[in-house]
């Protein structure tokens, strides 16, 4: 069995990592947008991209996967 098979890698951008870190700190979409000087719609777009990449449907699942993959 290939060891990488049981631990898939997810490639994320530096901005997506920023969003993950702010989510882990409990920041709201509005607070993240203000801190990163982006629109709320852009933050929502990044969050949707992260959900898609990780194959999850909630923020809790997203953060659990990010920790599992050692991204946080």
Backbone atoms as SQL, in Angstrom:
CREATE TABLE atoms (id INTEGER PRIMARY KEY, chain TEXT, resi INTEGER, resn TEXT, atom TEXT, x REAL, y REAL, z REAL);
INSERT INTO atoms VALUES
  (1, 'A', 1, 'UNK', 'N', 0.836, -1.188, 0.000),
  (2, 'A', 1, 'UNK', 'CA', 0.000, 0.000, 0.000),
  (3, 'A', 1, 'UNK', 'C', 0.873, 1.240, 0.000),
  (4, 'A', 2, 'UNK', 'N', 0.564, 2.181, -0.843),
  (5, 'A', 2, 'UNK', 'CA', 1.280, 3.453, -0.919),
  (6, 'A', 2, 'UNK', 'C', 0.895, 4.303, 0.286),
  (7, 'A', 3, 'UNK', 'N', 1.888, 4.809, 1.030),
  (8, 'A', 3, 'UNK', 'CA', 1.591, 5.596, 2.224),
  (9, 'A', 3, 'UNK', 'C', 0.913, 6.912, 1.887),
  (10, 'A', 4, 'UNK', 'N', 1.127, 7.435, 0.704),
  (11, 'A', 4, 'UNK', 'CA', 0.479, 8.681, 0.314),
  (12, 'A', 4, 'UNK', 'C', -1.011, 8.484, 0.065),
  (13, 'A', 5, 'UNK', 'N', -1.417, 7.257, -0.193),
  (14, 'A', 5, 'UNK', 'CA', -2.817, 6.960, -0.454),
  (15, 'A', 5, 'UNK', 'C', -3.687, 7.235, 0.761),
  (16, 'A', 6, 'UNK', 'N', -3.185, 6.935, 1.946),
  (17, 'A', 6, 'UNK', 'CA', -3.976, 7.130, 3.149),
  (18, 'A', 6, 'UNK', 'C', -3.892, 8.560, 3.669),
  (19, 'A', 7, 'UNK', 'N', -3.021, 9.361, 3.108),
  (20, 'A', 7, 'UNK', 'CA', -2.861, 10.738, 3.552),
  (21, 'A', 7, 'UNK', 'C', -2.765, 11.646, 2.332),
  (22, 'A', 8, 'UNK', 'N', -3.915, 11.918, 1.701),
  (23, 'A', 8, 'UNK', 'CA', -3.897, 12.709, 0.465),
  (24, 'A', 8, 'UNK', 'C', -3.387, 14.124, 0.701),
  (25, 'A', 9, 'UNK', 'N', -2.784, 14.687, -0.317),
  (26, 'A', 9, 'UNK', 'CA', -2.306, 16.054, -0.182),
  (27, 'A', 9, 'UNK', 'C', -3.305, 17.000, -0.833),
  (28, 'A', 10, 'UNK', 'N', -3.446, 18.146, -0.241),
  (29, 'A', 10, 'UNK', 'CA', -4.307, 19.192, -0.768),
  (30, 'A', 10, 'UNK', 'C', -3.425, 20.396, -0.987),
  (31, 'A', 11, 'UNK', 'N', -3.399, 20.881, -2.213),
  (32, 'A', 11, 'UNK', 'CA', -2.583, 22.047, -2.518),
  (33, 'A', 11, 'UNK', 'C', -3.430, 23.302, -2.371),
  (34, 'A', 12, 'UNK', 'N', -2.959, 24.218, -1.507),
  (35, 'A', 12, 'UNK', 'CA', -3.671, 25.474, -1.326),
  (36, 'A', 12, 'UNK', 'C', -2.705, 26.629, -1.542),
  (37, 'A', 13, 'UNK', 'N', -3.271, 27.760, -1.899),
  (38, 'A', 13, 'UNK', 'CA', -2.461, 28.958, -2.130),
  (39, 'A', 13, 'UNK', 'C', -2.147, 29.645, -0.802),
  (40, 'A', 14, 'UNK', 'N', -1.233, 30.604, -0.859),
  (41, 'A', 14, 'UNK', 'CA', -0.887, 31.372, 0.339),
  (42, 'A', 14, 'UNK', 'C', -2.119, 32.107, 0.867),
  (43, 'A', 15, 'UNK', 'N', -2.942, 32.654, -0.019),
  (44, 'A', 15, 'UNK', 'CA', -4.142, 33.373, 0.403),
  (45, 'A', 15, 'UNK', 'C', -5.140, 32.409, 1.044),
  (46, 'A', 16, 'UNK', 'N', -5.277, 31.213, 0.488),
  (47, 'A', 16, 'UNK', 'CA', -6.177, 30.221, 1.078),
  (48, 'A', 16, 'UNK', 'C', -5.690, 29.827, 2.466),
  (49, 'A', 17, 'UNK', 'N', -4.386, 29.738, 2.641),
  (50, 'A', 17, 'UNK', 'CA', -3.830, 29.426, 3.965),
  (51, 'A', 17, 'UNK', 'C', -4.157, 30.549, 4.949),
  (52, 'A', 18, 'UNK', 'N', -4.072, 31.806, 4.492),
  (53, 'A', 18, 'UNK', 'CA', -4.438, 32.938, 5.341),
  (54, 'A', 18, 'UNK', 'C', -5.890, 32.812, 5.791),
  (55, 'A', 19, 'UNK', 'N', -6.755, 32.489, 4.851),
  (56, 'A', 19, 'UNK', 'CA', -8.178, 32.343, 5.158),
  (57, 'A', 19, 'UNK', 'C', -8.377, 31.222, 6.177),
  (58, 'A', 20, 'UNK', 'N', -7.702, 30.097, 5.979),
  (59, 'A', 20, 'UNK', 'CA', -7.799, 28.979, 6.926),
  (60, 'A', 20, 'UNK', 'C', -7.370, 29.405, 8.323),
  (61, 'A', 21, 'UNK', 'N', -6.260, 30.107, 8.420),
  (62, 'A', 21, 'UNK', 'CA', -5.748, 30.541, 9.724),
  (63, 'A', 21, 'UNK', 'C', -6.730, 31.491, 10.409),
  (64, 'A', 22, 'UNK', 'N', -7.317, 32.402, 9.641),
  (65, 'A', 22, 'UNK', 'CA', -8.284, 33.325, 10.220),
  (66, 'A', 22, 'UNK', 'C', -9.561, 32.588, 10.634),
  (67, 'A', 23, 'UNK', 'N', -9.974, 31.600, 9.849),
  (68, 'A', 23, 'UNK', 'CA', -11.123, 30.775, 10.230),
  (69, 'A', 23, 'UNK', 'C', -10.844, 30.051, 11.543),
  (70, 'A', 24, 'UNK', 'N', -9.635, 29.522, 11.670),
  (71, 'A', 24, 'UNK', 'CA', -9.251, 28.796, 12.880),
  (72, 'A', 24, 'UNK', 'C', -9.267, 29.709, 14.105),
  (73, 'A', 25, 'UNK', 'N', -9.040, 30.996, 13.876),
  (74, 'A', 25, 'UNK', 'CA', -9.080, 31.975, 14.969),
  (75, 'A', 25, 'UNK', 'C', -10.496, 32.445, 15.262),
  (76, 'A', 26, 'UNK', 'N', -11.465, 31.938, 14.490),
  (77, 'A', 26, 'UNK', 'CA', -12.853, 32.280, 14.726),
  (78, 'A', 26, 'UNK', 'C', -13.310, 33.579, 14.091),
  (79, 'A', 27, 'UNK', 'N', -12.544, 34.091, 13.134),
  (80, 'A', 27, 'UNK', 'CA', -12.894, 35.358, 12.480),
  (81, 'A', 27, 'UNK', 'C', -14.111, 35.175, 11.576),
  (82, 'A', 28, 'UNK', 'N', -14.933, 36.189, 11.525),
  (83, 'A', 28, 'UNK', 'CA', -16.089, 36.185, 10.636),
  (84, 'A', 28, 'UNK', 'C', -15.649, 36.572, 9.227),
  (85, 'A', 29, 'UNK', 'N', -16.534, 36.341, 8.273),
  (86, 'A', 29, 'UNK', 'CA', -16.250, 36.729, 6.888),
  (87, 'A', 29, 'UNK', 'C', -15.963, 38.220, 6.815),
  (88, 'A', 30, 'UNK', 'N', -16.775, 39.014, 7.483),
  (89, 'A', 30, 'UNK', 'CA', -16.608, 40.471, 7.471),
  (90, 'A', 30, 'UNK', 'C', -15.265, 40.879, 8.086),
  (91, 'A', 31, 'UNK', 'N', -14.892, 40.252, 9.191),
  (92, 'A', 31, 'UNK', 'CA', -13.620, 40.573, 9.853),
  (93, 'A', 31, 'UNK', 'C', -12.434, 40.176, 8.969),
  (94, 'A', 32, 'UNK', 'N', -12.538, 39.017, 8.317),
  (95, 'A', 32, 'UNK', 'CA', -11.464, 38.588, 7.414),
  (96, 'A', 32, 'UNK', 'C', -11.331, 39.556, 6.247),
  (97, 'A', 33, 'UNK', 'N', -12.459, 39.961, 5.692),
  (98, 'A', 33, 'UNK', 'CA', -12.448, 40.893, 4.559),
  (99, 'A', 33, 'UNK', 'C', -11.772, 42.195, 4.955),
  (100, 'A', 34, 'UNK', 'N', -12.090, 42.693, 6.123),
  (101, 'A', 34, 'UNK', 'CA', -11.494, 43.938, 6.601),
  (102, 'A', 34, 'UNK', 'C', -9.989, 43.780, 6.826),
  (103, 'A', 35, 'UNK', 'N', -9.606, 42.697, 7.481),
  (104, 'A', 35, 'UNK', 'CA', -8.191, 42.454, 7.798),
  (105, 'A', 35, 'UNK', 'C', -7.341, 42.265, 6.540),
  (106, 'A', 36, 'UNK', 'N', -7.901, 41.605, 5.524),
  (107, 'A', 36, 'UNK', 'CA', -7.152, 41.308, 4.304),
  (108, 'A', 36, 'UNK', 'C', -7.398, 42.328, 3.191),
  (109, 'A', 37, 'UNK', 'N', -8.222, 43.334, 3.495),
  (110, 'A', 37, 'UNK', 'CA', -8.551, 44.376, 2.521),
  (111, 'A', 37, 'UNK', 'C', -9.170, 43.777, 1.252),
  (112, 'A', 38, 'UNK', 'N', -10.120, 42.866, 1.461),
  (113, 'A', 38, 'UNK', 'CA', -10.846, 42.220, 0.374),
  (114, 'A', 38, 'UNK', 'C', -12.336, 42.402, 0.622),
  (115, 'A', 39, 'UNK', 'N', -13.140, 42.113, -0.381),
  (116, 'A', 39, 'UNK', 'CA', -14.591, 42.179, -0.187),
  (117, 'A', 39, 'UNK', 'C', -15.071, 40.895, 0.501),
  (118, 'A', 40, 'UNK', 'N', -16.220, 40.994, 1.128),
  (119, 'A', 40, 'UNK', 'CA', -16.823, 39.805, 1.747),
  (120, 'A', 40, 'UNK', 'C', -17.097, 38.736, 0.702),
  (121, 'A', 41, 'UNK', 'N', -17.485, 39.159, -0.495),
  (122, 'A', 41, 'UNK', 'CA', -17.752, 38.207, -1.574),
  (123, 'A', 41, 'UNK', 'C', -16.498, 37.428, -1.956),
  (124, 'A', 42, 'UNK', 'N', -15.358, 38.100, -1.924),
  (125, 'A', 42, 'UNK', 'CA', -14.093, 37.429, -2.238),
  (126, 'A', 42, 'UNK', 'C', -13.747, 36.406, -1.166),
  (127, 'A', 43, 'UNK', 'N', -13.967, 36.752, 0.083),
  (128, 'A', 43, 'UNK', 'CA', -13.717, 35.807, 1.180),
  (129, 'A', 43, 'UNK', 'C', -14.632, 34.588, 1.022),
  (130, 'A', 44, 'UNK', 'N', -15.889, 34.825, 0.707),
  (131, 'A', 44, 'UNK', 'CA', -16.836, 33.721, 0.497),
  (132, 'A', 44, 'UNK', 'C', -16.360, 32.838, -0.647),
  (133, 'A', 45, 'UNK', 'N', -15.854, 33.439, -1.711),
  (134, 'A', 45, 'UNK', 'CA', -15.341, 32.675, -2.854),
  (135, 'A', 45, 'UNK', 'C', -14.171, 31.785, -2.418),
  (136, 'A', 46, 'UNK', 'N', -13.228, 32.356, -1.649),
  (137, 'A', 46, 'UNK', 'CA', -12.095, 31.567, -1.164),
  (138, 'A', 46, 'UNK', 'C', -12.571, 30.416, -0.281),
  (139, 'A', 47, 'UNK', 'N', -13.529, 30.678, 0.573),
  (140, 'A', 47, 'UNK', 'CA', -14.042, 29.626, 1.445),
  (141, 'A', 47, 'UNK', 'C', -14.678, 28.508, 0.621),
  (142, 'A', 48, 'UNK', 'N', -15.427, 28.864, -0.412),
  (143, 'A', 48, 'UNK', 'CA', -16.027, 27.845, -1.285),
  (144, 'A', 48, 'UNK', 'C', -14.943, 27.023, -1.975),
  (145, 'A', 49, 'UNK', 'N', -13.879, 27.688, -2.399),
  (146, 'A', 49, 'UNK', 'CA', -12.769, 26.969, -3.033),
  (147, 'A', 49, 'UNK', 'C', -12.136, 25.985, -2.060),
  (148, 'A', 50, 'UNK', 'N', -11.944, 26.405, -0.820),
  (149, 'A', 50, 'UNK', 'CA', -11.370, 25.525, 0.201),
  (150, 'A', 50, 'UNK', 'C', -12.299, 24.336, 0.468),
  (151, 'A', 51, 'UNK', 'N', -13.577, 24.581, 0.567),
  (152, 'A', 51, 'UNK', 'CA', -14.545, 23.489, 0.783),
  (153, 'A', 51, 'UNK', 'C', -14.469, 22.493, -0.368),
  (154, 'A', 52, 'UNK', 'N', -14.374, 23.012, -1.587),
  (155, 'A', 52, 'UNK', 'CA', -14.282, 22.141, -2.766),
  (156, 'A', 52, 'UNK', 'C', -12.999, 21.315, -2.737),
  (157, 'A', 53, 'UNK', 'N', -11.868, 21.973, -2.472),
  (158, 'A', 53, 'UNK', 'CA', -10.575, 21.276, -2.469),
  (159, 'A', 53, 'UNK', 'C', -10.508, 20.188, -1.400),
  (160, 'A', 54, 'UNK', 'N', -11.118, 20.451, -0.248),
  (161, 'A', 54, 'UNK', 'CA', -11.077, 19.491, 0.846),
  (162, 'A', 54, 'UNK', 'C', -12.243, 18.505, 0.801),
  (163, 'A', 55, 'UNK', 'N', -13.220, 18.755, -0.067),
  (164, 'A', 55, 'UNK', 'CA', -14.366, 17.859, -0.178),
  (165, 'A', 55, 'UNK', 'C', -15.243, 17.856, 1.056),
  (166, 'A', 56, 'UNK', 'N', -15.449, 19.047, 1.634),
  (167, 'A', 56, 'UNK', 'CA', -16.244, 19.155, 2.863),
  (168, 'A', 56, 'UNK', 'C', -17.403, 20.125, 2.640),
  (169, 'A', 57, 'UNK', 'N', -18.334, 20.142, 3.619),
  (170, 'A', 57, 'UNK', 'CA', -19.525, 20.977, 3.490),
  (171, 'A', 57, 'UNK', 'C', -19.700, 21.971, 4.626),
  (172, 'A', 58, 'UNK', 'N', -18.817, 21.926, 5.620),
  (173, 'A', 58, 'UNK', 'CA', -18.952, 22.863, 6.737),
  (174, 'A', 58, 'UNK', 'C', -17.579, 23.385, 7.143),
  (175, 'A', 59, 'UNK', 'N', -17.592, 24.497, 7.864),
  (176, 'A', 59, 'UNK', 'CA', -16.344, 25.081, 8.353),
  (177, 'A', 59, 'UNK', 'C', -15.670, 24.146, 9.349),
  (178, 'A', 60, 'UNK', 'N', -16.462, 23.500, 10.182),
  (179, 'A', 60, 'UNK', 'CA', -15.892, 22.564, 11.158),
  (180, 'A', 60, 'UNK', 'C', -15.147, 21.431, 10.455),
  (181, 'A', 61, 'UNK', 'N', -15.767, 20.864, 9.415),
  (182, 'A', 61, 'UNK', 'CA', -15.111, 19.800, 8.643),
  (183, 'A', 61, 'UNK', 'C', -13.840, 20.322, 7.980),
  (184, 'A', 62, 'UNK', 'N', -13.921, 21.522, 7.444),
  (185, 'A', 62, 'UNK', 'CA', -12.770, 22.134, 6.781),
  (186, 'A', 62, 'UNK', 'C', -11.596, 22.265, 7.735),
  (187, 'A', 63, 'UNK', 'N', -11.851, 22.781, 8.916),
  (188, 'A', 63, 'UNK', 'CA', -10.779, 22.962, 9.890),
  (189, 'A', 63, 'UNK', 'C', -10.231, 21.630, 10.392),
  (190, 'A', 64, 'UNK', 'N', -11.108, 20.645, 10.561),
  (191, 'A', 64, 'UNK', 'CA', -10.637, 19.319, 10.981),
  (192, 'A', 64, 'UNK', 'C', -9.720, 18.715, 9.927),
  (193, 'A', 65, 'UNK', 'N', -10.103, 18.830, 8.650),
  (194, 'A', 65, 'UNK', 'CA', -9.268, 18.310, 7.563),
  (195, 'A', 65, 'UNK', 'C', -7.946, 19.073, 7.492),
  (196, 'A', 66, 'UNK', 'N', -7.980, 20.379, 7.656),
  (197, 'A', 66, 'UNK', 'CA', -6.757, 21.184, 7.591),
  (198, 'A', 66, 'UNK', 'C', -5.781, 20.764, 8.684),
  (199, 'A', 67, 'UNK', 'N', -6.296, 20.481, 9.864),
  (200, 'A', 67, 'UNK', 'CA', -5.446, 19.995, 10.960),
  (201, 'A', 67, 'UNK', 'C', -4.928, 18.596, 10.628),
  (202, 'A', 68, 'UNK', 'N', -5.799, 17.736, 10.121),
  (203, 'A', 68, 'UNK', 'CA', -5.404, 16.375, 9.754),
  (204, 'A', 68, 'UNK', 'C', -4.282, 16.379, 8.726),
  (205, 'A', 69, 'UNK', 'N', -4.362, 17.316, 7.761),
  (206, 'A', 69, 'UNK', 'CA', -3.355, 17.408, 6.707),
  (207, 'A', 69, 'UNK', 'C', -2.163, 18.280, 7.107),
  (208, 'A', 70, 'UNK', 'N', -2.154, 18.696, 8.380),
  (209, 'A', 70, 'UNK', 'CA', -1.049, 19.488, 8.950),
  (210, 'A', 70, 'UNK', 'C', -0.865, 20.827, 8.227),
  (211, 'A', 71, 'UNK', 'N', -1.998, 21.434, 7.868),
  (212, 'A', 71, 'UNK', 'CA', -1.968, 22.750, 7.224),
  (213, 'A', 71, 'UNK', 'C', -2.209, 23.869, 8.224),
  (214, 'A', 72, 'UNK', 'N', -2.592, 23.499, 9.430),
  (215, 'A', 72, 'UNK', 'CA', -2.787, 24.463, 10.512),
  (216, 'A', 72, 'UNK', 'C', -1.959, 24.048, 11.701);
